Structure formats: structure tokens, C-alpha cells
Amino acid sequence: MDIVITGSSGLIGSALMPALVEAGHRPIAMVRRAPKAGSDEIRWDPAAGEIDTDSLEGVDGVIHLAGAGIADKRWNDKWKKVLVESRTVSTSLLASTLAGLQTPPKVFLSGSAIGIYGDRGDEIVNEESPSGENNFFVDLVERWEAAAQSAADSGIRTAYLRTGIVQTTEGGALKKQLPLFKLGLAGKMGAGTQYVSWITMDDQVAAMQHLLTSDISGPVNITAPNPVTNADYTQTLAKVLGRPAFLPIPAFGPKLLLGSEMADRILFDSARVHPDALVADGFEFAHRDLESGLRALLGK
């Protein structure tokens, strides 16, 4: 399959691209600069509303992963606007362009996040669950998914990749935590009762590949089947590393560092998410439990 990828140089995209090649597909990167001569690249500029429509004709699928990093900067009004527009503007442009093609792709996998469920305590949520109580993160993801609606309305099979906390040593939450854990200076965040819905990068990439040829449309939770509390996550990572983790981190610390709103949404909101759509469709996870996943990642 010829698969167009946005965000191909990002954390997930950079893992997805070689995996697609290995599986026999032809990944085509959408880039904001001029494409390199002889490369499989397509130029676009979402902010300017520019996209190389002709190069999208006849591709088999599109995976849209572009968007500014949620945890890259402390949230303020200016950065919140960037987080929203980097997702909604690009998604709207891409979806409407795909909808207007003479030969549109068979499938459009559009980025999303489990943040749409909000803070749900120990309630189990799946793809049928409603959005959480309104906050910035919930609103962001709702608008992000809505921006892809024109592709779905045109008949393109459209799935929303509600991604959890991706476990990889290349970036994201795990990479940031490892130095403290290796020093034995880590512990649970706040009460530690908030659920962490995680997935290894291997399963993240495999799930997206599965969805390219599946019949699934609509929301798809890209999380492992066994979410854990923050306290359990902490103890499991410490166990895998062979280090203690007895220094709880009071909630006020991250809130001072990140700001109360950002810390609540990223660190203290609880989302016990189950990937029912993937499980029902027969997807087999390589890492169903956290300990085996972390051991595979860390070579332990």
C-alpha cells in the first residue's frame, strides 16, 4: 500500500515509517519544506492552506499524526492556541482535500488522544463512553476529531486514533522519568490512584498497521488492555530497573513546575481506558501487561 504520513519525523511517526517499509508498504512523508529530489515526499503548508492535491490522488491510505507536542511547553493562552490550531487546521485541510479527490484513499487514520475521556477515576471507559466533563484537553480532542468529519462524510473509512501514554525510551513520559527512577529518587505522583493507560511503541505501531486493512471506523482506543494506577506503574518500573521508589511526589510540586491546569490534565487526571474495538477486531497485543512491556523496552 502507498501510505501518506503526516508527522513522520515525530516520536510515533519516526517509528512507524520503517515499520511500514518492513511490512512491504511504501510510506510517503508529508513535509512543510520543499521535497527532496527523488524522495517519497509531498509538500504541504497547513497554516497557509497549501497542499499538493495531485500527489494525493490514488494513494491507498493516510495516517495523520501531525500536531504540536502537548507536554512540550508550559500551557498559556498562546501555546494553547498553537496546540489547537496545529491539530484542527491541519486535520481540516487534509480531510477536506481527501474528500475532494477523484481517487480518494480507502482509509484515513486521524490522530486523537484518550484525553477526550477527561478525569474518570476508576471508571472503565471504552469507545462507546461519552467525553469527559469539559476542560481544555477534552475540548481540544473533540475539536480535533470533528475536523476530520469531512473525510468520513465523503465515504472514506475514517478512524480516530485515541492514543494513550506511549512507552518508548526514545521520548515521551518514560524517557523523562528514567533518570530519576535509575537513581532511586522516584515515587508515585500525588495519591497515585490515577489510572495510566499505556501502550508500548511496538503495539502502537502494530495497531496502526492493523487499522490500515481493518474494517474499523470511528474512535479506536490505542492502549494496552491492562491500564494501571500511577502507584502500580511506579512500583513496576522500579522493579524492572531493580531500584527503590519510595519518594512520593506531592501534587503541589508538578503544579508549581507545569502550572496547575497542565499538571492536572497530564499527570493527575485518571483515565482507565480499555481498547475494546481493537480486541473485538482480533488485534493481538505483544505486551498486554506493563511489566513485560517495560522489560522488553529496557532489555531487562
C-alpha angles and dihedrals in degrees: 000000000000104000124188114210128195117195088029093155094051127099096273096030094055090055093044098052098064091039090058091050091050090051091054099258128128110235116203117197121218108216136182094220128067109290115253115253111268093006130128094246136127122200124229138159110198095185090057094040091242125143135157097244096177092058090056094057112112100005114143100224146356127215112194114201102148120127140112114275113268093215098034096100141013109273120254131148093272095050093044088057090052091050092052100041095043086062107032099041095047093043093049092049093048096044095048091046092051090048091056098049121116089224107025124189120269093232139028117193107192124194120250138149142231086241085093089079093060123198107339104161111213094336112127110234130191137172091290093057118106123244118277127256110299118277134136095275095047091048092048094054093044090054091044092056093042090056089066095053096101090064091052092045090054092058099260110139101248125191126183112221103219095192124196131202103316113217114218136132089224095075147312127075098330095054090050093050100044099080093057093042092051089053092049090242099119136098144155120309112247111313090349092221095112114108122243114207103201138174132184118244090242091058092041091057093041091051092054091049089049091053092054090072101024125099093233119126133172125032117359121184109222098200136112117266093246115057115186137204118259089250091054091045090052094050093045094051090046090049092051090050093044092235134121121253106192102130108096114205112228113229093240092066099064090037091058091046100043103020123260097269097049093044092050094049097043105031111019108032111100122224117172096190126183122198095223096155094055093043092049089050092056100253111161117215118217089206116034096161128050099235095056090045094052092044090054091049096045099037092240 
